[in-house]
Amino acid sequence: MSYRRWPLAAALLLSATACTHQSTPESAGLSDAFEPEAIRTAANLVADWQLAQYDLKTNNFREEERASELPQGWVNATLNIGLMHWAEQSGQTEYRTAVKNLSEVNRWQLGPRVYDADDHAMGQVYIDLYRQHDEARMIEHTQEVLDEVVSNPSDVDLAFIDDERDRLVVGDRVFNDQECRKRWCWADAIFMAPPVFFDLSRLTGDPRYAEFAHEEFWATTEYLYNEDEHLYLRDSRYFERRDDEGRLIYWGRGNGWTLAGIARILDQMPEDFEEREGYERIYREMAARLVKLQHADGNWRSSLLARDEAPAPESSGTGLLVFALAWGLNNDLLEGEQYRQSVELGWGALVNAVQPSGKLGWVQQVGFAPGSATAEDTQLYGVGALLLAASEVYPMSRR
């Protein structure tokens, strides 16, 4: 399969600044109150700040050579998924229009790596927009890629071995990925790919996509999920690694990706799916464990078990977990005051990480293990996570 590299369409200027809700530091007036208008104000401010950073000339939000920063890749996809969810829940169609414009500039393409979950994530955005506009071009490339995957599935081992690399050159980009990434061999992949496969199966009525996703999800889960801790290790490199206290290392954002990913899978999965109960079991086990690991300030730390060290907050993992827990409450998979309190506390922590301009701070940068963050550190996936959280706490706050 060839990857089509498209030139920018200058006529498709993203009207992000035209659709934003103008704010100044003095007028921002953010509140961490768990009530609809406060949530709406905070989410809009963050979304508007991020959209204002878009540069049509580079087709990106900042200059970056990393493969992960492809406009069609997972970093941008997470932002767009958050924007779409927030647009639908808050009734603000201008955010959906912004995502459609970004997709037009991307020519509705996925990333170039046929088997890599990170390059599948944007398919969720295209499928959602296809449902609204019924234009076949919106999902043609997504379906072409996923057809290739399910027709010729990879059988590589899930072991994450750094010196086994698969090199791919596309234009001025060089990808040098671990061979195992041709399957879902790292926890983050659960957010990126299986919801897209399940959704395309639902859209087309073709069971092959769901069957493939089901098999691969459980292969990943049986490999990385610790049945005693009720947490996922990030990848096989963490089977033996320990922190300074001799504990296994569980990454906050990695478990945010997985719990949020399972919530998104369940959203796309038919209620009568034969194996649905297994997904719900993992979801509930993780949720029960994670509320106990939340810190008093509302955040989950980059290293989940780092209880005594009191490290800095990390807003991207916190955003994903707030989204996932609030989704469970809204969809009757969770019940109990401890979950609502956790969501309210977590949302307050996210709002407190937002600067008066709307810039979201305390986002750990692209990585694969616990790491530091500062008040100035931001990233698109952090904003996407906050908007996903907003999309679930907003209706929850109105009940």
PLY file of the C-alpha trace (Angstrom):
ply
format ascii 1.0
element vertex 399
property float x
property float y
property float z
element edge 398
property int vertex1
property int vertex2
end_header
0.00 0.00 0.00
1.34 3.42 -0.85
1.07 6.43 1.41
-0.05 9.53 -0.44
1.77 12.67 0.59
-0.44 15.63 -0.17
0.53 19.30 -0.61
-1.14 21.87 1.58
-4.36 23.30 0.26
-3.88 26.98 0.97
-7.49 27.73 0.12
-8.62 25.64 3.09
-7.52 28.15 5.69
-8.47 26.98 9.16
-10.75 29.58 10.67
-9.74 28.74 14.23
-9.37 32.32 15.41
-12.66 33.26 13.80
-14.58 30.65 15.80
-12.98 31.17 19.18
-14.49 32.81 22.21
-12.21 35.74 22.85
-10.84 36.02 26.38
-8.22 38.06 28.14
-6.38 37.12 31.34
-8.55 39.60 33.21
-11.80 38.26 31.79
-10.97 34.55 31.91
-12.51 34.15 35.36
-11.86 30.43 35.62
-13.50 28.56 38.42
-12.99 24.94 39.42
-16.62 24.73 40.51
-18.31 21.56 39.28
-21.14 23.31 37.50
-21.99 23.66 33.79
-21.02 27.26 33.07
-17.70 27.01 34.89
-16.85 23.81 33.00
-17.88 25.33 29.68
-15.83 28.47 30.29
-12.68 26.52 31.17
-12.96 24.05 28.28
-13.64 26.78 25.73
-10.69 28.85 26.92
-8.32 25.90 26.57
-9.70 24.88 23.17
-9.51 28.43 21.85
-5.94 28.95 23.02
-4.82 25.73 21.34
-6.59 26.39 18.05
-5.04 29.85 17.92
-1.61 28.19 17.78
-2.33 26.46 14.46
-0.04 27.41 11.59
-1.41 26.72 8.11
2.05 27.17 6.60
3.45 24.13 8.42
0.15 22.25 8.79
0.97 21.79 12.47
0.80 23.43 15.85
4.56 23.73 16.25
7.70 22.74 14.39
8.68 19.21 15.27
10.58 16.47 13.48
9.30 13.58 15.59
7.18 11.02 13.80
4.60 11.41 16.58
4.00 15.00 15.52
2.69 14.13 12.05
-0.53 16.09 11.41
-2.19 12.72 10.83
-0.62 11.09 13.90
-1.72 10.33 17.45
-0.73 13.65 19.03
-2.99 15.64 16.72
-5.61 12.90 16.72
-6.04 13.10 20.49
-6.65 16.84 20.27
-9.17 16.37 17.47
-10.97 13.55 19.28
-11.29 15.80 22.33
-12.53 18.72 20.24
-15.14 16.52 18.56
-16.43 15.14 21.86
-16.58 18.60 23.38
-18.36 20.03 20.33
-21.05 17.36 20.53
-21.63 17.55 24.28
-21.59 21.35 24.48
-23.50 21.99 21.25
-20.77 24.22 19.82
-20.56 23.26 16.15
-17.68 25.67 15.49
-15.29 23.23 17.13
-16.51 20.44 14.89
-15.98 22.76 11.91
-12.41 23.40 13.02
-11.75 19.64 13.13
-13.32 19.18 9.70
-11.07 21.91 8.31
-8.01 20.25 9.81
-9.11 16.95 8.27
-9.50 18.62 4.88
-5.93 19.90 5.09
-4.84 16.35 5.95
-6.79 15.08 2.91
-8.46 12.54 5.21
-5.27 10.50 5.43
-3.97 8.32 8.23
-0.26 8.24 9.01
2.09 6.23 6.78
2.73 3.23 9.04
0.14 0.65 8.03
0.33 -1.45 11.21
1.18 1.16 13.83
-1.65 2.01 16.23
-0.46 5.61 16.55
-1.25 6.13 12.87
-4.75 4.66 13.19
-6.07 7.04 15.86
-7.14 9.78 13.45
-9.53 7.33 11.83
-11.98 7.90 14.68
-12.23 11.56 13.71
-12.81 10.79 10.05
-15.49 8.20 10.83
-17.33 10.65 13.11
-17.27 13.32 10.42
-18.36 10.82 7.76
-21.44 10.04 9.82
-22.35 13.72 9.76
-21.51 14.52 6.13
-21.86 11.17 4.30
-18.90 11.81 1.99
-17.10 8.59 1.09
-13.72 10.33 0.63
-13.64 10.99 4.38
-13.14 7.32 5.27
-11.64 5.85 2.09
-8.05 5.85 3.32
-9.00 4.68 6.81
-10.90 1.73 5.40
-8.08 0.94 2.96
-5.52 0.83 5.78
-7.66 -1.21 8.17
-8.53 -3.63 5.36
-4.83 -4.19 4.81
-4.29 -4.86 8.51
-7.13 -7.35 8.97
-6.40 -9.12 5.66
-2.69 -9.49 6.40
-2.35 -9.40 10.20
1.11 -9.17 11.69
2.33 -12.05 13.83
5.39 -10.38 15.38
6.15 -11.01 19.02
4.86 -8.47 21.56
8.26 -8.15 23.25
9.43 -4.53 23.10
13.06 -4.99 22.01
14.89 -1.74 21.33
17.48 -3.17 18.94
14.84 -4.78 16.70
13.79 -1.87 14.53
11.68 -1.39 11.44
12.92 1.57 9.36
10.60 3.47 7.05
11.43 6.62 5.07
8.52 8.77 3.87
9.55 12.04 2.27
11.68 13.89 4.81
10.48 11.69 7.69
12.41 8.72 9.00
10.57 6.21 11.19
12.71 3.85 13.22
10.26 1.86 15.29
10.50 -1.31 17.33
9.35 -4.31 15.29
6.67 -5.19 17.84
4.79 -1.98 17.06
3.28 -3.78 14.10
0.97 -5.06 16.84
-0.41 -3.42 20.00
2.63 -4.11 22.14
2.42 -0.98 24.32
-0.37 0.17 26.60
-1.07 3.47 24.80
-2.15 1.54 21.70
-5.41 0.57 23.42
-6.57 4.17 23.15
-5.26 4.70 19.62
-6.46 1.77 17.52
-9.16 -0.62 18.82
-11.90 2.05 19.10
-11.37 2.79 15.40
-11.66 -0.88 14.41
-14.79 -1.37 16.49
-16.33 1.82 15.12
-15.62 0.91 11.49
-17.18 -2.49 12.12
-20.28 -0.78 13.50
-20.39 1.63 10.56
-19.94 -0.93 7.79
-21.51 -4.00 9.38
-18.31 -5.91 8.62
-17.45 -8.06 11.67
-13.81 -8.57 10.61
-12.68 -5.26 12.11
-14.24 -5.97 15.51
-12.99 -9.57 15.51
-9.44 -8.41 14.80
-9.59 -5.71 17.48
-11.02 -8.15 20.02
-8.23 -10.68 19.48
-5.48 -8.08 19.59
-6.91 -6.27 22.61
-6.85 -9.46 24.64
-3.39 -10.40 23.43
-2.17 -7.02 24.69
-4.14 -7.23 27.92
-2.97 -10.73 28.79
0.59 -9.56 28.14
0.63 -6.21 29.99
-2.25 -6.19 32.50
-1.28 -7.12 36.06
-4.24 -8.99 37.54
-3.00 -8.31 41.06
-2.36 -4.59 40.73
-5.24 -3.98 38.26
-2.94 -1.76 36.23
-1.16 -2.01 32.88
2.59 -1.96 32.48
3.58 0.29 29.62
5.41 -2.44 27.63
7.55 -5.53 28.17
10.59 -3.48 29.20
8.79 -2.87 32.50
8.33 -6.51 33.47
11.50 -6.35 35.52
12.24 -2.65 36.02
11.70 -1.25 39.50
11.69 2.22 41.02
13.98 3.28 43.87
11.65 1.62 46.38
11.68 -1.71 44.54
8.17 -1.30 43.16
7.01 -2.08 39.64
6.65 1.10 37.58
3.12 1.96 36.47
2.92 5.02 34.25
0.05 7.41 34.98
-0.59 8.48 31.40
-0.14 4.90 30.17
-2.97 3.77 32.43
-4.93 6.84 31.43
-4.62 5.74 27.81
-5.81 2.23 28.65
-8.79 3.11 30.85
-9.91 5.85 28.45
-9.33 3.47 25.56
-11.51 0.77 27.12
-14.24 3.35 27.70
-14.05 4.35 24.03
-14.11 0.70 22.93
-17.23 0.08 25.00
-18.81 3.15 23.40
-18.39 1.57 19.97
-19.14 -2.02 20.96
-22.69 -3.41 20.59
-24.40 -3.99 23.93
-24.88 -7.63 22.99
-21.27 -8.22 21.98
-20.55 -11.72 23.22
-17.36 -10.85 25.11
-18.39 -7.41 26.38
-18.40 -8.53 30.01
-14.62 -9.07 29.95
-13.99 -5.47 28.93
-16.35 -4.20 31.61
-14.55 -6.32 34.22
-11.15 -4.83 33.36
-12.66 -1.34 33.29
-14.22 -1.69 36.75
-11.11 -3.27 38.26
-8.92 -0.45 36.99
-11.36 2.24 38.08
-11.54 0.87 41.62
-7.74 0.77 41.82
-7.12 4.16 40.29
-9.41 6.16 42.57
-7.26 4.92 45.44
-4.11 6.23 43.74
-5.40 9.76 43.21
-3.59 12.41 45.26
-5.33 14.85 47.55
-4.81 17.68 45.05
-6.90 15.77 42.48
-4.04 14.70 40.22
-2.69 11.30 39.37
1.09 11.37 39.30
3.23 10.41 36.36
4.36 7.39 38.40
1.18 6.02 39.93
2.76 4.33 42.91
4.91 7.34 43.85
2.82 8.05 46.92
5.48 9.28 49.33
7.64 11.38 47.04
4.88 13.94 46.30
6.11 14.71 42.76
4.64 17.41 40.52
1.15 16.94 39.03
0.67 15.62 35.47
-2.38 16.89 33.63
-2.56 14.64 30.55
-2.90 11.42 32.55
-5.28 13.18 34.94
-7.43 14.35 32.02
-7.68 10.88 30.54
-8.62 9.35 33.89
-11.22 12.02 34.67
-12.76 11.36 31.25
-12.80 7.60 31.75
-14.26 7.69 35.27
-16.90 10.27 34.37
-17.82 8.20 31.31
-18.37 5.20 33.59
-20.67 7.20 35.85
-22.60 8.61 32.89
-23.02 5.13 31.39
-23.91 3.30 34.61
-20.77 1.16 34.75
-19.69 2.83 37.98
-21.69 3.86 41.00
-20.80 5.25 44.38
-19.88 8.58 45.87
-16.15 7.81 45.78
-16.17 7.92 41.98
-18.07 11.18 41.76
-15.76 12.75 44.34
-12.76 11.53 42.37
-14.09 13.05 39.15
-14.92 16.38 40.79
-11.51 16.55 42.46
-9.74 15.60 39.22
-11.62 18.20 37.20
-10.65 20.86 39.71
-6.99 19.86 39.33
-7.25 20.23 35.55
-8.77 23.69 35.81
-6.03 24.71 38.22
-3.43 23.70 35.59
-4.86 26.20 33.08
-3.16 29.57 32.77
-5.25 32.75 32.31
-4.46 32.67 28.58
-5.97 29.20 28.24
-2.66 27.37 27.99
-2.80 24.02 29.78
0.32 23.32 31.81
1.84 20.40 33.71
1.72 18.09 30.65
4.48 15.51 30.55
6.07 15.58 27.12
6.04 12.66 24.65
7.51 9.64 26.40
7.04 6.07 27.51
7.68 6.23 31.25
7.03 8.49 34.25
8.71 11.85 33.85
8.66 15.41 35.07
6.43 18.28 33.99
6.28 21.99 34.74
3.60 24.65 34.71
4.85 25.73 31.26
4.81 22.27 29.67
1.89 21.70 27.32
1.01 19.37 24.45
-1.88 18.71 22.09
-2.76 15.40 23.67
-2.99 17.10 27.07
-5.52 19.55 25.66
-7.38 16.68 23.99
-7.50 14.84 27.31
-8.91 17.89 29.11
-11.58 18.33 26.42
-12.50 14.65 26.64
-12.85 15.11 30.39
-14.98 18.21 29.87
-17.24 16.30 27.47
-18.18 13.88 30.27
-18.15 16.13 33.34
-20.33 18.73 31.57
-23.41 16.48 31.31
-22.60 14.91 34.65
-22.66 18.34 36.32
-26.13 19.04 34.95
-27.72 16.09 36.71
0 1
1 2
2 3
3 4
4 5
5 6
6 7
7 8
8 9
9 10
10 11
11 12
12 13
13 14
14 15
15 16
16 17
17 18
18 19
19 20
20 21
21 22
22 23
23 24
24 25
25 26
26 27
27 28
28 29
29 30
30 31
31 32
32 33
33 34
34 35
35 36
36 37
37 38
38 39
39 40
40 41
41 42
42 43
43 44
44 45
45 46
46 47
47 48
48 49
49 50
50 51
51 52
52 53
53 54
54 55
55 56
56 57
57 58
58 59
59 60
60 61
61 62
62 63
63 64
64 65
65 66
66 67
67 68
68 69
69 70
70 71
71 72
72 73
73 74
74 75
75 76
76 77
77 78
78 79
79 80
80 81
81 82
82 83
83 84
84 85
85 86
86 87
87 88
88 89
89 90
90 91
91 92
92 93
93 94
94 95
95 96
96 97
97 98
98 99
99 100
100 101
101 102
102 103
103 104
104 105
105 106
106 107
107 108
108 109
109 110
110 111
111 112
112 113
113 114
114 115
115 116
116 117
117 118
118 119
119 120
120 121
121 122
122 123
123 124
124 125
125 126
126 127
127 128
128 129
129 130
130 131
131 132
132 133
133 134
134 135
135 136
136 137
137 138
138 139
139 140
140 141
141 142
142 143
143 144
144 145
145 146
146 147
147 148
148 149
149 150
150 151
151 152
152 153
153 154
154 155
155 156
156 157
157 158
158 159
159 160
160 161
161 162
162 163
163 164
164 165
165 166
166 167
167 168
168 169
169 170
170 171
171 172
172 173
173 174
174 175
175 176
176 177
177 178
178 179
179 180
180 181
181 182
182 183
183 184
184 185
185 186
186 187
187 188
188 189
189 190
190 191
191 192
192 193
193 194
194 195
195 196
196 197
197 198
198 199
199 200
200 201
201 202
202 203
203 204
204 205
205 206
206 207
207 208
208 209
209 210
210 211
211 212
212 213
213 214
214 215
215 216
216 217
217 218
218 219
219 220
220 221
221 222
222 223
223 224
224 225
225 226
226 227
227 228
228 229
229 230
230 231
231 232
232 233
233 234
234 235
235 236
236 237
237 238
238 239
239 240
240 241
241 242
242 243
243 244
244 245
245 246
246 247
247 248
248 249
249 250
250 251
251 252
252 253
253 254
254 255
255 256
256 257
257 258
258 259
259 260
260 261
261 262
262 263
263 264
264 265
265 266
266 267
267 268
268 269
269 270
270 271
271 272
272 273
273 274
274 275
275 276
276 277
277 278
278 279
279 280
280 281
281 282
282 283
283 284
284 285
285 286
286 287
287 288
288 289
289 290
290 291
291 292
292 293
293 294
294 295
295 296
296 297
297 298
298 299
299 300
300 301
301 302
302 303
303 304
304 305
305 306
306 307
307 308
308 309
309 310
310 311
311 312
312 313
313 314
314 315
315 316
316 317
317 318
318 319
319 320
320 321
321 322
322 323
323 324
324 325
325 326
326 327
327 328
328 329
329 330
330 331
331 332
332 333
333 334
334 335
335 336
336 337
337 338
338 339
339 340
340 341
341 342
342 343
343 344
344 345
345 346
346 347
347 348
348 349
349 350
350 351
351 352
352 353
353 354
354 355
355 356
356 357
357 358
358 359
359 360
360 361
361 362
362 363
363 364
364 365
365 366
366 367
367 368
368 369
369 370
370 371
371 372
372 373
373 374
374 375
375 376
376 377
377 378
378 379
379 380
380 381
381 382
382 383
383 384
384 385
385 386
386 387
387 388
388 389
389 390
390 391
391 392
392 393
393 394
394 395
395 396
396 397
397 398
